[in-house]
Amino acid sequence: MAHKFSPQKIERLLAEDRLGDTTPAELLKENGLGEGMVFADIGCGPGFFDGPAAEVVGPAGVVYAVDTQQEMLDELEKRVDSPNIIPVRSEENHIPIDDRCVDFVLLAYVLHEAESKPVFLKEVRRIMKDGGGLLLIDWEKKVEDKGPPLEERVSCDEAAGLLESAGFVMEKVSSLNPSHYILKAKKGPEGPR
């Protein structure tokens, strides 16, 4: 059983320095989020990325803030006030969003928590428009005083392989900081059935 982030430690998810020198809005814009888009933050927690995403997509866009934990969505609703943010309670392998309706998905620090990573990524892919963008941020596979235990971390290469196996096309692999990597991908064409 993969460990899930405890709602009791919610403040850690809101730390200003969480992304180093970049802001959430800059990171999302640099990686393809734009005005009028439909954005889904899968594993949104208390909404660190969602207020900034709502500003980027503007009033014509939509932000789906998706989490399996109601406590996280309750905290998001207390902290972030934007008419185009829609909180969505999900199950890990069932996201209650229609097929092919999302332009851009963010998976920030959630892949390592997924029980069945291939099934989870297939479900993420289902909600995405053809050619839609995906940004994955997760923990480097190394021992640190913070973050998930080493045995639960997914290496950058392994994450890229999982994305490709799930039907994504890798566009960029980079380091966010010494603790975290970023993978940018897009939804590839449907394979043979």
Secondary structure, DSSP 8 states (H G I E B T S, - for coil): ------GGGGGGGG-GGGGTTS-HHHHHHHTT--TT-EEEEET-TTTTTHHHHHHHH-TT-EEEEEES-HHHHHHHHHH---TTEEEEE-BTTB--S-TT-EEEEEEES-GGG-SSHHHHHHHHHHHEEEEEEEEEEEE-SS--SSSS-GGG---HHHHHHHHHHTTEEEEEEEEEETTEEEEEEEE------
